[in-house]
């Protein structure tokens, strides 16, 4: 029997990695959006409260998309007031929401939201499937959203999907992704999340994209200092969002950390997918990520036991076990 406390791997730091990582928890939005059975608003609110109690400081709460497109999140306006006590107790807690257009932004701002996200694509096929627009048209739609959000004092995140592969177009050239990412960032986004929407990335591909985007030479640190300021994105403005379709999410995350990325998206219990890409399976499980980071001696502020218990609780509401290997190992949950 191990002498290690429950939920704590042996910490063995590795050179060249950040001291701390901020986890951008997407379980309440990206994790639940694909669920066919409607999750009650009160359960969603309790989920966010439990995630916050587990130490997650950034929790993406919901999306102000039209209910026709994502019925699961039709209760965004009802949910946000149920979370007001969280930010009242902890003003540092961040509860961003996704907004697809100016109308969505208006609804979010009316409720006092201070952080929003827009969702773009590196490929034409997915831009049309997700937004019914070309890449150029979607960027034109996002421009006033970002500008107005910034003018209102809100922080803006830009998601870029299909950064490594597209179910219609296949592998996506690194230069194409970097060009789309720069354009989205240049709209005024404070942070840019690079998405492996269908989970096909591998570590070398991750490294190549980050080198291209930050202007870092091969084998460099990813600081973005070697390229022109007009065509690079600083690594401290980047986040990564990996799906675990082929079991590569953790290895891809480690590759990103080695290039200087310190913000990683993850979903409690491994919930989630993408309603517009059938091959997009679950997100990287937050528990699996935390286990790896803690084992590397990297601070997250997350209580892994409390987080795992939260995922088990949500899995019971959804009527199935959590796909997270760490959750199953810590709670002896059957697959």
ZIRANOR-V734542 format. One record per residue. N is the residue number from 1. OMEGA is omega in degrees with one decimal (none if undefined). Layout:
n omega
N OMEGA
N OMEGA
//
This chain:
n omega
1 -178.8
2 175.5
3 -179.3
4 174.4
5 177.8
6 174.9
7 -178.6
8 173.5
9 173.4
10 -177.0
11 177.0
12 -176.9
13 176.3
14 -177.9
15 172.8
16 179.9
17 179.8
18 178.6
19 -177.6
20 176.7
21 173.5
22 178.5
23 176.2
24 -174.5
25 -176.4
26 -174.6
27 -176.0
28 178.9
29 -178.6
30 -178.2
31 -175.2
32 -169.6
33 -176.5
34 -177.5
35 -178.6
36 178.0
37 -177.8
38 176.2
39 -178.6
40 -178.6
41 -178.6
42 177.6
43 177.0
44 179.5
45 178.5
46 177.4
47 179.7
48 177.5
49 -179.8
50 177.3
51 178.1
52 179.9
53 177.8
54 174.7
55 177.7
56 -174.8
57 175.6
58 -176.8
59 178.9
60 -164.4
61 -173.6
62 178.8
63 177.6
64 175.7
65 179.4
66 -178.3
67 179.2
68 -174.0
69 178.2
70 -176.2
71 -178.1
72 -175.9
73 -179.4
74 -176.1
75 -176.3
76 -177.8
77 177.6
78 -177.1
79 -170.7
80 177.7
81 178.9
82 -179.8
83 -174.8
84 -178.9
85 -179.6
86 -179.1
87 175.7
88 179.1
89 -176.5
90 -178.1
91 179.9
92 179.7
93 -178.7
94 -179.4
95 -179.3
96 175.7
97 177.2
98 174.8
99 -176.1
100 -173.3
101 -176.8
102 178.2
103 176.7
104 177.3
105 179.1
106 -179.0
107 -179.6
108 -178.6
109 178.4
110 -179.4
111 175.9
112 178.3
113 -177.4
114 179.0
115 -177.8
116 177.8
117 171.9
118 -169.1
119 -178.9
120 -177.2
121 175.6
122 -177.4
123 179.3
124 -176.6
125 -178.2
126 176.8
127 179.5
128 -179.3
129 -173.7
130 -173.5
131 -176.5
132 179.9
133 171.1
134 175.7
135 179.5
136 -178.8
137 179.1
138 177.2
139 177.3
140 177.5
141 -178.3
142 -173.3
143 179.1
144 177.0
145 -180.0
146 -177.9
147 -178.9
148 178.1
149 179.4
150 179.5
151 178.9
152 178.6
153 -179.7
154 174.2
155 -175.6
156 173.7
157 174.7
158 173.1
159 172.0
160 -177.5
161 177.3
162 -177.4
163 -176.6
164 178.9
165 -176.9
166 -177.3
167 178.9
168 -173.3
169 -178.3
170 179.9
171 -178.0
172 -178.6
173 -178.7
174 -178.4
175 178.7
176 179.3
177 -178.9
178 179.4
179 178.4
180 -179.7
181 179.6
182 -179.2
183 178.8
184 178.9
185 -176.5
186 173.7
187 -179.8
188 179.3
189 176.9
190 -177.6
191 -178.7
192 -179.5
193 -177.8
194 -171.9
195 170.8
196 -166.0
197 -179.5
198 169.8
199 -176.1
200 -176.9
201 171.3
202 -171.8
203 179.5
204 178.0
205 177.2
206 -180.0
207 -178.8
208 179.8
209 -179.9
210 176.1
211 -179.4
212 -174.2
213 -177.4
214 -178.0
215 179.4
216 174.8
217 177.7
218 -179.3
219 -179.3
220 -174.6
221 179.7
222 -178.4
223 -179.7
224 -174.7
225 -175.6
226 -179.1
227 177.3
228 179.3
229 -177.6
230 -177.5
231 176.2
232 174.9
233 179.6
234 -176.8
235 179.5
236 173.4
237 -175.3
238 171.0
239 177.5
240 -174.8
241 -174.6
242 170.0
243 -171.1
244 -176.0
245 -178.6
246 177.4
247 -175.0
248 -171.1
249 -179.1
250 179.2
251 176.5
252 177.2
253 178.8
254 177.0
255 179.3
256 177.5
257 179.3
258 177.3
259 174.1
260 177.6
261 -178.8
262 176.8
263 -176.7
264 175.6
265 176.8
266 -176.3
267 -179.2
268 179.3
269 -179.1
270 -179.8
271 166.6
272 179.8
273 178.1
274 -176.3
275 -177.2
276 177.6
277 -172.6
278 -178.6
279 -179.8
280 178.0
281 -168.4
282 174.3
283 169.3
284 179.6
285 -178.9
286 -179.6
287 178.6
288 177.7
289 -178.0
290 178.1
291 179.6
292 -177.6
293 178.9
294 177.0
295 177.0
296 -179.5
297 -178.7
298 -177.8
299 174.6
300 -175.5
301 -174.4
302 172.7
303 -171.7
304 178.7
305 179.5
306 178.5
307 178.9
308 177.9
309 177.3
310 -179.7
311 175.3
312 178.1
313 179.6
314 178.6
315 177.6
316 177.4
317 -179.5
318 175.6
319 177.9
320 -179.8
321 176.7
322 176.7
323 -178.7
324 177.9
325 -179.3
326 176.8
327 -178.8
328 -178.7
329 -176.3
330 -174.4
331 -179.4
332 -178.8
333 178.0
334 179.4
335 none
//
